[in-house]
Amino acid sequence: MSCTLNKHELKAIILLEDVRVLCFFTAQWEERLRQECSRLKSERDQLHGEEKHLAVESVKVQKEQEMRAAKQNWDRRMQECLKEVGSASHTFSFVSIFRMHVSS
């Protein structure tokens, strides 16, 4: 019977050693997995930041173009108004002079 116990003990020792080796490799695999996940998260965060920066720059350029177009439109309208005021002033002066000559 002691022979049988030794075989069982030997099987238990081998099984225990197999579990230890499996746990060791599992722990190493989990650590590599954690490191890879951390690296990927860092890379994702960096890409997200770059994409966000590019999006903000794109909107900034678009808004600057819109502002330039609005300013050009405003300047054009201002020049048109000034011409109209000048023309109206000239017409008013002409009418005033004409009335003075007609009245006299």
SEPADO-665255 format. One record per atom (N, C-alpha, C): residue number from 1; x, y, z negated; residue in one letter; atom name. Coordinates in steps of 0.02 Angstrom, whole numbers. Example, Ala and Ser with C-alpha at 12.3 -4.5 7.8 and 13.67 -1.06 7.14 Angstrom:
<sites>
resi = 1	px = 660	py = -284	pz = -390	resn = A	name = N
resi = 1	px = 615	py = -225	pz = -390	resn = A	name = CA
resi = 1	px = 660	py = -165	pz = -390	resn = A	name = C
resi = 2	px = 642	py = -112	pz = -354	resn = S	name = N
resi = 2	px = 684	py = -53	pz = -357	resn = S	name = CA
resi = 2	px = 645	py = 2	pz = -394	resn = S	name = C
</sites>
This chain:
<sites>
resi = 1	px = 41	py = -59	pz = 0	resn = M	name = N
resi = 1	px = 0	py = 0	pz = 0	resn = M	name = CA
resi = 1	px = 44	py = 63	pz = 0	resn = M	name = C
resi = 2	px = 102	py = 58	pz = -29	resn = S	name = N
resi = 2	px = 146	py = 116	pz = -29	resn = S	name = CA
resi = 2	px = 169	py = 133	pz = 41	resn = S	name = C
resi = 3	px = 171	py = 84	pz = 85	resn = C	name = N
resi = 3	px = 187	py = 95	pz = 155	resn = C	name = CA
resi = 3	px = 133	py = 137	pz = 188	resn = C	name = C
resi = 4	px = 71	py = 123	pz = 173	resn = T	name = N
resi = 4	px = 14	py = 159	pz = 201	resn = T	name = CA
resi = 4	px = 14	py = 231	pz = 175	resn = T	name = C
resi = 5	px = 28	py = 239	pz = 112	resn = L	name = N
resi = 5	px = 30	py = 306	pz = 84	resn = L	name = CA
resi = 5	px = 85	py = 347	pz = 117	resn = L	name = C
resi = 6	px = 140	py = 316	pz = 129	resn = N	name = N
resi = 6	px = 195	py = 352	pz = 162	resn = N	name = CA
resi = 6	px = 175	py = 373	pz = 233	resn = N	name = C
resi = 7	px = 138	py = 329	pz = 268	resn = K	name = N
resi = 7	px = 115	py = 347	pz = 336	resn = K	name = CA
resi = 7	px = 66	py = 405	pz = 332	resn = K	name = C
resi = 8	px = 21	py = 403	pz = 283	resn = H	name = N
resi = 8	px = -27	py = 458	pz = 275	resn = H	name = CA
resi = 8	px = 9	py = 522	pz = 254	resn = H	name = C
resi = 9	px = 57	py = 514	pz = 208	resn = E	name = N
resi = 9	px = 95	py = 573	pz = 188	resn = E	name = CA
resi = 9	px = 134	py = 602	pz = 247	resn = E	name = C
resi = 10	px = 163	py = 559	pz = 287	resn = L	name = N
resi = 10	px = 200	py = 580	pz = 345	resn = L	name = CA
resi = 10	px = 155	py = 615	pz = 395	resn = L	name = C
resi = 11	px = 95	py = 587	pz = 406	resn = K	name = N
resi = 11	px = 47	py = 619	pz = 451	resn = K	name = CA
resi = 11	px = 26	py = 687	pz = 424	resn = K	name = C
resi = 12	px = 16	py = 692	pz = 358	resn = A	name = N
resi = 12	px = -4	py = 755	pz = 327	resn = A	name = CA
resi = 12	px = 52	py = 806	pz = 334	resn = A	name = C
resi = 13	px = 114	py = 784	pz = 324	resn = I	name = N
resi = 13	px = 171	py = 830	pz = 330	resn = I	name = CA
resi = 13	px = 177	py = 854	pz = 402	resn = I	name = C
resi = 14	px = 169	py = 809	pz = 450	resn = I	name = N
resi = 14	px = 173	py = 828	pz = 521	resn = I	name = CA
resi = 14	px = 116	py = 876	pz = 538	resn = I	name = C
resi = 15	px = 57	py = 860	pz = 515	resn = L	name = N
resi = 15	px = -1	py = 904	pz = 528	resn = L	name = CA
resi = 15	px = 9	py = 973	pz = 496	resn = L	name = C
resi = 16	px = 35	py = 974	pz = 436	resn = L	name = N
resi = 16	px = 49	py = 1037	pz = 401	resn = L	name = CA
resi = 16	px = 101	py = 1078	pz = 439	resn = L	name = C
resi = 17	px = 153	py = 1044	pz = 464	resn = E	name = N
resi = 17	px = 205	py = 1079	pz = 502	resn = E	name = CA
resi = 17	px = 176	py = 1105	pz = 568	resn = E	name = C
resi = 18	px = 133	py = 1065	pz = 600	resn = D	name = N
resi = 18	px = 99	py = 1088	pz = 662	resn = D	name = CA
resi = 18	px = 57	py = 1151	pz = 649	resn = D	name = C
resi = 19	px = 22	py = 1152	pz = 593	resn = V	name = N
resi = 19	px = -19	py = 1210	pz = 575	resn = V	name = CA
resi = 19	px = 26	py = 1270	pz = 562	resn = V	name = C
resi = 20	px = 82	py = 1260	pz = 528	resn = R	name = N
resi = 20	px = 129	py = 1315	pz = 515	resn = R	name = CA
resi = 20	px = 156	py = 1344	pz = 581	resn = R	name = C
resi = 21	px = 176	py = 1301	pz = 626	resn = V	name = N
resi = 21	px = 202	py = 1323	pz = 691	resn = V	name = CA
resi = 21	px = 147	py = 1360	pz = 730	resn = V	name = C
resi = 22	px = 87	py = 1332	pz = 729	resn = L	name = N
resi = 22	px = 31	py = 1364	pz = 764	resn = L	name = CA
resi = 22	px = 17	py = 1433	pz = 733	resn = L	name = C
resi = 23	px = 18	py = 1438	pz = 667	resn = C	name = N
resi = 23	px = 7	py = 1502	pz = 634	resn = C	name = CA
resi = 23	px = 62	py = 1551	pz = 651	resn = C	name = C
resi = 24	px = 124	py = 1528	pz = 655	resn = F	name = N
resi = 24	px = 180	py = 1571	pz = 672	resn = F	name = CA
resi = 24	px = 171	py = 1600	pz = 743	resn = F	name = C
resi = 25	px = 156	py = 1556	pz = 791	resn = F	name = N
resi = 25	px = 147	py = 1579	pz = 860	resn = F	name = CA
resi = 25	px = 84	py = 1623	pz = 867	resn = F	name = C
resi = 26	px = 33	py = 1606	pz = 830	resn = T	name = N
resi = 26	px = -28	py = 1647	pz = 831	resn = T	name = CA
resi = 26	px = -14	py = 1717	pz = 803	resn = T	name = C
resi = 27	px = 25	py = 1720	pz = 750	resn = A	name = N
resi = 27	px = 42	py = 1785	pz = 720	resn = A	name = CA
resi = 27	px = 84	py = 1826	pz = 769	resn = A	name = C
resi = 28	px = 131	py = 1793	pz = 803	resn = Q	name = N
resi = 28	px = 172	py = 1829	pz = 853	resn = Q	name = CA
resi = 28	px = 128	py = 1854	pz = 911	resn = Q	name = C
resi = 29	px = 83	py = 1812	pz = 934	resn = W	name = N
resi = 29	px = 38	py = 1831	pz = 989	resn = W	name = CA
resi = 29	px = -6	py = 1889	pz = 968	resn = W	name = C
resi = 30	px = -33	py = 1887	pz = 907	resn = E	name = N
resi = 30	px = -75	py = 1941	pz = 882	resn = E	name = CA
resi = 30	px = -36	py = 2006	pz = 877	resn = E	name = C
resi = 31	px = 27	py = 2002	pz = 855	resn = E	name = N
resi = 31	px = 68	py = 2062	pz = 851	resn = E	name = CA
resi = 31	px = 81	py = 2091	pz = 920	resn = E	name = C
resi = 32	px = 98	py = 2049	pz = 968	resn = R	name = N
resi = 32	px = 108	py = 2073	pz = 1037	resn = R	name = CA
resi = 32	px = 44	py = 2103	pz = 1065	resn = R	name = C
resi = 33	px = -12	py = 2072	pz = 1049	resn = L	name = N
resi = 33	px = -77	py = 2098	pz = 1071	resn = L	name = CA
resi = 33	px = -91	py = 2166	pz = 1040	resn = L	name = C
resi = 34	px = -77	py = 2174	pz = 976	resn = R	name = N
resi = 34	px = -86	py = 2239	pz = 943	resn = R	name = CA
resi = 34	px = -42	py = 2293	pz = 975	resn = R	name = C
resi = 35	px = 21	py = 2274	pz = 988	resn = Q	name = N
resi = 35	px = 67	py = 2322	pz = 1019	resn = Q	name = CA
resi = 35	px = 42	py = 2342	pz = 1089	resn = Q	name = C
resi = 36	px = 20	py = 2294	pz = 1128	resn = E	name = N
resi = 36	px = -4	py = 2308	pz = 1195	resn = E	name = CA
resi = 36	px = -68	py = 2351	pz = 1193	resn = E	name = C
resi = 37	px = -113	py = 2336	pz = 1147	resn = C	name = N
resi = 37	px = -173	py = 2377	pz = 1139	resn = C	name = CA
resi = 37	px = -155	py = 2448	pz = 1119	resn = C	name = C
resi = 38	px = -107	py = 2455	pz = 1075	resn = S	name = N
resi = 38	px = -85	py = 2522	pz = 1054	resn = S	name = CA
resi = 38	px = -54	py = 2560	pz = 1113	resn = S	name = C
resi = 39	px = -13	py = 2525	pz = 1152	resn = R	name = N
resi = 39	px = 17	py = 2557	pz = 1211	resn = R	name = CA
resi = 39	px = -36	py = 2578	pz = 1261	resn = R	name = C
resi = 40	px = -84	py = 2534	pz = 1274	resn = L	name = N
resi = 40	px = -137	py = 2549	pz = 1321	resn = L	name = CA
resi = 40	px = -181	py = 2607	pz = 1297	resn = L	name = C
resi = 41	px = -195	py = 2609	pz = 1232	resn = K	name = N
resi = 41	px = -235	py = 2664	pz = 1204	resn = K	name = CA
resi = 41	px = -198	py = 2730	pz = 1211	resn = K	name = C
resi = 42	px = -133	py = 2729	pz = 1198	resn = S	name = N
resi = 42	px = -92	py = 2789	pz = 1206	resn = S	name = CA
resi = 42	px = -91	py = 2812	pz = 1278	resn = S	name = C
resi = 43	px = -83	py = 2765	pz = 1324	resn = E	name = N
resi = 43	px = -83	py = 2781	pz = 1395	resn = E	name = CA
resi = 43	px = -151	py = 2809	pz = 1417	resn = E	name = C
resi = 44	px = -205	py = 2778	pz = 1392	resn = R	name = N
resi = 44	px = -273	py = 2802	pz = 1408	resn = R	name = CA
resi = 44	px = -283	py = 2873	pz = 1383	resn = R	name = C
resi = 45	px = -262	py = 2886	pz = 1321	resn = D	name = N
resi = 45	px = -270	py = 2952	pz = 1292	resn = D	name = CA
resi = 45	px = -230	py = 3004	pz = 1332	resn = D	name = C
resi = 46	px = -170	py = 2986	pz = 1353	resn = Q	name = N
resi = 46	px = -129	py = 3031	pz = 1393	resn = Q	name = CA
resi = 46	px = -163	py = 3046	pz = 1460	resn = Q	name = C
resi = 47	px = -187	py = 2993	pz = 1493	resn = L	name = N
resi = 47	px = -221	py = 3003	pz = 1558	resn = L	name = CA
resi = 47	px = -284	py = 3045	pz = 1550	resn = L	name = C
resi = 48	px = -321	py = 3033	pz = 1496	resn = H	name = N
resi = 48	px = -381	py = 3073	pz = 1483	resn = H	name = CA
resi = 48	px = -363	py = 3146	pz = 1474	resn = H	name = C
resi = 49	px = -310	py = 3159	pz = 1437	resn = G	name = N
resi = 49	px = -288	py = 3228	pz = 1427	resn = G	name = CA
resi = 49	px = -267	py = 3261	pz = 1492	resn = G	name = C
resi = 50	px = -231	py = 3224	pz = 1534	resn = E	name = N
resi = 50	px = -211	py = 3251	pz = 1599	resn = E	name = CA
resi = 50	px = -271	py = 3265	pz = 1644	resn = E	name = C
resi = 51	px = -318	py = 3218	pz = 1645	resn = E	name = N
resi = 51	px = -379	py = 3227	pz = 1685	resn = E	name = CA
resi = 51	px = -419	py = 3287	pz = 1661	resn = E	name = C
resi = 52	px = -424	py = 3294	pz = 1595	resn = K	name = N
resi = 52	px = -460	py = 3351	pz = 1566	resn = K	name = CA
resi = 52	px = -426	py = 3416	pz = 1585	resn = K	name = C
resi = 53	px = -360	py = 3418	pz = 1581	resn = H	name = N
resi = 53	px = -322	py = 3478	pz = 1600	resn = H	name = CA
resi = 53	px = -334	py = 3495	pz = 1673	resn = H	name = C
resi = 54	px = -331	py = 3444	pz = 1717	resn = L	name = N
resi = 54	px = -342	py = 3456	pz = 1789	resn = L	name = CA
resi = 54	px = -413	py = 3481	pz = 1802	resn = L	name = C
resi = 55	px = -461	py = 3453	pz = 1766	resn = A	name = N
resi = 55	px = -531	py = 3475	pz = 1775	resn = A	name = CA
resi = 55	px = -539	py = 3547	pz = 1754	resn = A	name = C
resi = 56	px = -509	py = 3566	pz = 1698	resn = V	name = N
resi = 56	px = -513	py = 3635	pz = 1673	resn = V	name = CA
resi = 56	px = -479	py = 3682	pz = 1723	resn = V	name = C
resi = 57	px = -421	py = 3662	pz = 1749	resn = E	name = N
resi = 57	px = -386	py = 3704	pz = 1798	resn = E	name = CA
resi = 57	px = -427	py = 3712	pz = 1861	resn = E	name = C
resi = 58	px = -460	py = 3659	pz = 1883	resn = S	name = N
resi = 58	px = -501	py = 3662	pz = 1943	resn = S	name = CA
resi = 58	px = -559	py = 3711	pz = 1933	resn = S	name = C
resi = 59	px = -592	py = 3706	pz = 1876	resn = V	name = N
resi = 59	px = -648	py = 3752	pz = 1862	resn = V	name = CA
resi = 59	px = -622	py = 3824	pz = 1856	resn = V	name = C
resi = 60	px = -563	py = 3832	pz = 1827	resn = K	name = N
resi = 60	px = -533	py = 3899	pz = 1820	resn = K	name = CA
resi = 60	px = -520	py = 3929	pz = 1889	resn = K	name = C
resi = 61	px = -491	py = 3890	pz = 1934	resn = V	name = N
resi = 61	px = -478	py = 3915	pz = 2002	resn = V	name = CA
resi = 61	px = -543	py = 3932	pz = 2037	resn = V	name = C
resi = 62	px = -593	py = 3889	pz = 2030	resn = Q	name = N
resi = 62	px = -658	py = 3901	pz = 2061	resn = Q	name = CA
resi = 62	px = -689	py = 3966	pz = 2035	resn = Q	name = C
resi = 63	px = -687	py = 3975	pz = 1970	resn = K	name = N
resi = 63	px = -717	py = 4036	pz = 1940	resn = K	name = CA
resi = 63	px = -678	py = 4098	pz = 1961	resn = K	name = C
resi = 64	px = -612	py = 4093	pz = 1966	resn = E	name = N
resi = 64	px = -572	py = 4150	pz = 1989	resn = E	name = CA
resi = 64	px = -591	py = 4169	pz = 2061	resn = E	name = C
resi = 65	px = -602	py = 4119	pz = 2103	resn = Q	name = N
resi = 65	px = -623	py = 4132	pz = 2172	resn = Q	name = CA
resi = 65	px = -692	py = 4165	pz = 2173	resn = Q	name = C
resi = 66	px = -737	py = 4140	pz = 2131	resn = E	name = N
resi = 66	px = -803	py = 4170	pz = 2127	resn = E	name = CA
resi = 66	px = -799	py = 4243	pz = 2104	resn = E	name = C
resi = 67	px = -755	py = 4256	pz = 2055	resn = M	name = N
resi = 67	px = -747	py = 4324	pz = 2029	resn = M	name = CA
resi = 67	px = -719	py = 4370	pz = 2083	resn = M	name = C
resi = 68	px = -670	py = 4345	pz = 2122	resn = R	name = N
resi = 68	px = -641	py = 4386	pz = 2176	resn = R	name = CA
resi = 68	px = -695	py = 4402	pz = 2228	resn = R	name = C
resi = 69	px = -735	py = 4351	pz = 2246	resn = A	name = N
resi = 69	px = -788	py = 4362	pz = 2295	resn = A	name = CA
resi = 69	px = -839	py = 4412	pz = 2269	resn = A	name = C
resi = 70	px = -857	py = 4406	pz = 2205	resn = A	name = N
resi = 70	px = -906	py = 4453	pz = 2175	resn = A	name = CA
resi = 70	px = -877	py = 4524	pz = 2174	resn = A	name = C
resi = 71	px = -813	py = 4530	pz = 2157	resn = K	name = N
resi = 71	px = -781	py = 4596	pz = 2155	resn = K	name = CA
resi = 71	px = -778	py = 4627	pz = 2225	resn = K	name = C
resi = 72	px = -761	py = 4586	pz = 2275	resn = Q	name = N
resi = 72	px = -760	py = 4611	pz = 2344	resn = Q	name = CA
resi = 72	px = -829	py = 4634	pz = 2365	resn = Q	name = C
resi = 73	px = -880	py = 4595	pz = 2347	resn = N	name = N
resi = 73	px = -949	py = 4613	pz = 2364	resn = N	name = CA
resi = 73	px = -968	py = 4679	pz = 2328	resn = N	name = C
resi = 74	px = -949	py = 4684	pz = 2265	resn = W	name = N
resi = 74	px = -963	py = 4744	pz = 2226	resn = W	name = CA
resi = 74	px = -928	py = 4805	pz = 2257	resn = W	name = C
resi = 75	px = -865	py = 4797	pz = 2275	resn = D	name = N
resi = 75	px = -827	py = 4852	pz = 2305	resn = D	name = CA
resi = 75	px = -859	py = 4873	pz = 2371	resn = D	name = C
resi = 76	px = -879	py = 4825	pz = 2412	resn = R	name = N
resi = 76	px = -911	py = 4840	pz = 2476	resn = R	name = CA
resi = 76	px = -976	py = 4878	pz = 2465	resn = R	name = C
resi = 77	px = -1017	py = 4855	pz = 2417	resn = R	name = N
resi = 77	px = -1080	py = 4889	pz = 2403	resn = R	name = CA
resi = 77	px = -1068	py = 4959	pz = 2376	resn = R	name = C
resi = 78	px = -1016	py = 4967	pz = 2335	resn = M	name = N
resi = 78	px = -999	py = 5033	pz = 2308	resn = M	name = CA
resi = 78	px = -980	py = 5080	pz = 2364	resn = M	name = C
resi = 79	px = -939	py = 5056	pz = 2411	resn = Q	name = N
resi = 79	px = -919	py = 5098	pz = 2468	resn = Q	name = CA
resi = 79	px = -980	py = 5117	pz = 2510	resn = Q	name = C
resi = 80	px = -1026	py = 5071	pz = 2520	resn = E	name = N
resi = 80	px = -1087	py = 5086	pz = 2557	resn = E	name = CA
resi = 80	px = -1128	py = 5139	pz = 2521	resn = E	name = C
resi = 81	px = -1134	py = 5133	pz = 2456	resn = C	name = N
resi = 81	px = -1171	py = 5183	pz = 2416	resn = C	name = CA
resi = 81	px = -1138	py = 5251	pz = 2420	resn = C	name = C
resi = 82	px = -1071	py = 5252	pz = 2415	resn = L	name = N
resi = 82	px = -1035	py = 5316	pz = 2419	resn = L	name = CA
resi = 82	px = -1046	py = 5348	pz = 2487	resn = L	name = C
resi = 83	px = -1045	py = 5308	pz = 2541	resn = K	name = N
resi = 83	px = -1059	py = 5335	pz = 2607	resn = K	name = CA
resi = 83	px = -1129	py = 5364	pz = 2611	resn = K	name = C
resi = 84	px = -1177	py = 5327	pz = 2583	resn = E	name = N
resi = 84	px = -1246	py = 5351	pz = 2583	resn = E	name = CA
resi = 84	px = -1252	py = 5417	pz = 2543	resn = E	name = C
resi = 85	px = -1219	py = 5422	pz = 2487	resn = V	name = N
resi = 85	px = -1221	py = 5482	pz = 2446	resn = V	name = CA
resi = 85	px = -1188	py = 5539	pz = 2486	resn = V	name = C
resi = 86	px = -1132	py = 5525	pz = 2518	resn = G	name = N
resi = 86	px = -1098	py = 5576	pz = 2558	resn = G	name = CA
resi = 86	px = -1142	py = 5599	pz = 2615	resn = G	name = C
resi = 87	px = -1174	py = 5551	pz = 2648	resn = S	name = N
resi = 87	px = -1219	py = 5569	pz = 2704	resn = S	name = CA
resi = 87	px = -1279	py = 5609	pz = 2679	resn = S	name = C
resi = 88	px = -1308	py = 5588	pz = 2623	resn = A	name = N
resi = 88	px = -1365	py = 5623	pz = 2595	resn = A	name = CA
resi = 88	px = -1344	py = 5694	pz = 2573	resn = A	name = C
resi = 89	px = -1285	py = 5700	pz = 2544	resn = S	name = N
resi = 89	px = -1259	py = 5765	pz = 2523	resn = S	name = CA
resi = 89	px = -1249	py = 5811	pz = 2583	resn = S	name = C
resi = 90	px = -1221	py = 5782	pz = 2636	resn = H	name = N
resi = 90	px = -1210	py = 5821	pz = 2697	resn = H	name = CA
resi = 90	px = -1278	py = 5843	pz = 2727	resn = H	name = C
resi = 91	px = -1326	py = 5797	pz = 2729	resn = T	name = N
resi = 91	px = -1392	py = 5813	pz = 2755	resn = T	name = CA
resi = 91	px = -1425	py = 5867	pz = 2711	resn = T	name = C
resi = 92	px = -1419	py = 5861	pz = 2646	resn = F	name = N
resi = 92	px = -1448	py = 5910	pz = 2600	resn = F	name = CA
resi = 92	px = -1417	py = 5979	pz = 2612	resn = F	name = C
resi = 93	px = -1351	py = 5981	pz = 2620	resn = S	name = N
resi = 93	px = -1317	py = 6045	pz = 2633	resn = S	name = CA
resi = 93	px = -1342	py = 6075	pz = 2698	resn = S	name = C
resi = 94	px = -1348	py = 6033	pz = 2749	resn = F	name = N
resi = 94	px = -1372	py = 6057	pz = 2814	resn = F	name = CA
resi = 94	px = -1443	py = 6085	pz = 2808	resn = F	name = C
resi = 95	px = -1486	py = 6049	pz = 2773	resn = V	name = N
resi = 95	px = -1556	py = 6071	pz = 2765	resn = V	name = CA
resi = 95	px = -1558	py = 6136	pz = 2725	resn = V	name = C
resi = 96	px = -1517	py = 6141	pz = 2673	resn = S	name = N
resi = 96	px = -1516	py = 6202	pz = 2632	resn = S	name = CA
resi = 96	px = -1494	py = 6262	pz = 2674	resn = S	name = C
resi = 97	px = -1442	py = 6253	pz = 2715	resn = I	name = N
resi = 97	px = -1418	py = 6308	pz = 2757	resn = I	name = CA
resi = 97	px = -1471	py = 6325	pz = 2809	resn = I	name = C
resi = 98	px = -1503	py = 6275	pz = 2838	resn = F	name = N
resi = 98	px = -1555	py = 6287	pz = 2887	resn = F	name = CA
resi = 98	px = -1613	py = 6325	pz = 2856	resn = F	name = C
resi = 99	px = -1634	py = 6309	pz = 2796	resn = R	name = N
resi = 99	px = -1689	py = 6344	pz = 2762	resn = R	name = CA
resi = 99	px = -1670	py = 6416	pz = 2746	resn = R	name = C
resi = 100	px = -1607	py = 6426	pz = 2727	resn = M	name = N
resi = 100	px = -1585	py = 6494	pz = 2712	resn = M	name = CA
resi = 100	px = -1589	py = 6537	pz = 2775	resn = M	name = C
resi = 101	px = -1569	py = 6510	pz = 2832	resn = H	name = N
resi = 101	px = -1570	py = 6548	pz = 2894	resn = H	name = CA
resi = 101	px = -1642	py = 6558	pz = 2919	resn = H	name = C
resi = 102	px = -1684	py = 6510	pz = 2908	resn = V	name = N
resi = 102	px = -1754	py = 6516	pz = 2930	resn = V	name = CA
resi = 102	px = -1790	py = 6565	pz = 2885	resn = V	name = C
resi = 103	px = -1775	py = 6565	pz = 2821	resn = S	name = N
resi = 103	px = -1809	py = 6610	pz = 2773	resn = S	name = CA
resi = 103	px = -1788	py = 6683	pz = 2784	resn = S	name = C
resi = 104	px = -1729	py = 6693	pz = 2808	resn = S	name = N
resi = 104	px = -1707	py = 6761	pz = 2812	resn = S	name = CA
resi = 104	px = -1728	py = 6797	pz = 2873	resn = S	name = C
</sites>
